Amino acid sequence: MRRFQAQAAACVAGSLILGLVSTSALAQTKTVRFLHNETDPPSIEFYNKAIKEFEAANPDIKIEMEAVSTDGRLQKVLASINTKTMPEVFKLLPEERFEFARKGYLVPLDDVVAEIGTQDYVEGSLVPVEGKTFDIPYTLGNYGVLWQRDDLLKAKGLETPKTWDELKTAAKTLTENGNFGFIFPAGKNRMASIYLSAMIWNAGGTYFDKDLNVTFDNPGTVKALTFLKEMAAYSPSGIGSYSYGDMINVYLTGKIALDIYAPRLAANAAANTPDLFKQTSAKPMPAGPSGVAVKFVNANSFALASPTVGSKNVDAARKFLKYIVTGERLERFSLTAYPHLIPPLKGVQEKVIKAGAAEVLGGREDMGRLSFNTSNSLDFESEAGAVFKDGKVIRSGVVNPYIGSIVARGIPAEVVQRVVLQGEDPAKAAAWGQERMKRIVDDLKK
């Protein structure tokens, strides 16, 4: 009996010790919340696998991932900031960088960038704020590729358009029998703002000059708005609500002949409409009145939220962030939507181009190389004071801290809608946009 009681006591003691160990181990586990908007199934599959591998190598860290739509990401981030419940690692938009950094919402990442290798990043992909780097790019987005239906152009005896005038002529010719010559986004969303921006630059204008004065009301803006108003006649009637996905999905119906958009179109066409993909080519974007074909190219990046807005495990998050944006993970991720996801590390790009041509594009390496060509490009932060000369973009080197607030309020997209949907005179709409933008900048400068 005594022996049985001793054994029972030992079992109880062992259970208590095991329970204490388990509780202690649980208490030491650090949870890192990870928010992004890469919602394509292959990208989700990649992240799930990478997270599993990271957790196996780091058993004291648990990653909680949340993937939301592009529009849903903004709502989630703003709500989390207000309630101080920000995820440790999150997708940061370029136009949020300055405001978030200056308000103390972000953790500096210069040490991580130095460990990865500053010189390996594509020029312009790292954007410091007052001398510090607050986000690390994981892909570049190039919205300046012309996707064309070779069969439709050939049937009409048309060559690839190289200028706006040729593009308009081709679109008009190709709009018939339920088919449309062109497509562009005119919804009140960030994609419409991106699209208008590229058109303004192609027409020789900018939102700001090099001294950061608002210059939106310029001849280039009026030309860009006039061009979009004309092109609406050769586009589907639904463009008033179009955003990112529509630029792809509507093309995949087979009803669109010409589409200036990002390389995700090719990735989706290759996966979902292989017959249509065979008839699709990637061509350089037609040049506007400036004589330059200016692409909108921006870095998509991840940042670390600071404890100020609710981040709890910054050191663990820093470790995960470095893991997810480097080496084999960056290469694998870039192939999940090839050739859309352009790796920002030069040492990875060539590997991805070769692998992508073989695995995704049926040997069409030229399509990947054109998609990866990010020369002659601008984005919201770098466009101030840019000059367009001799077929090239010359950046002023000024980084704009104000334009983010303008884009976040949807003012460029609203200007597009006033002209394309409401029939307002382009010059009047440009003047309206100028006044609204100047008011915002004046408030920010106070």
Sequence and secondary structure as in RCSB ss.txt:
>XXXX:A:sequence
MRRFQAQAAACVAGSLILGLVSTSALAQTKTVRFLHNETDPPSIEFYNKAIKEFEAANPDIKIEMEAVSTDGRLQ
KVLASINTKTMPEVFKLLPEERFEFARKGYLVPLDDVVAEIGTQDYVEGSLVPVEGKTFDIPYTLGNYGVLWQRD
DLLKAKGLETPKTWDELKTAAKTLTENGNFGFIFPAGKNRMASIYLSAMIWNAGGTYFDKDLNVTFDNPGTVKAL
TFLKEMAAYSPSGIGSYSYGDMINVYLTGKIALDIYAPRLAANAAANTPDLFKQTSAKPMPAGPSGVAVKFVNAN
SFALASPTVGSKNVDAARKFLKYIVTGERLERFSLTAYPHLIPPLKGVQEKVIKAGAAEVLGGREDMGRLSFNTS
NSLDFESEAGAVFKDGKVIRSGVVNPYIGSIVARGIPAEVVQRVVLQGEDPAKAAAWGQERMKRIVDDLKK
>XXXX:A:secstr
 HHHHHHHHHHHHHHHHHHHHHHHHHHH EEEEEEE   SHHHHHHHHHHHHHHHHH TTEEEEEEE  HHHHHH
HHHHHHHHT   SEEEE HHHHHHHHHTT B   HHHHHHH GGGB TTS   BTTB  EEEEEEEE  EEEEEH
HHHHHTT     BHHHHHHHHHHH BTTBBS     SSSHHHHHHHHHHHHHTT  SB TT  B  SSHHHHHHH
HHHHHHGGGS GGGGG  HHHHHHTGGGT BSEEEE THHHHHHHHH HHHHHTEEEEE  B TTS   EEEEEE
EEEEB GGGT   HHHHHHHHHHHTSHHHHHHHHTTTTTTSB SBHHHHHHHHHHHHHHTSTT HHHHHHHT   
SEE TTT TT EEETTEEE      SSHHHHHHTTHHHHHHHHHHTT   HHHHHHHHHHHHHHHHHHHH 
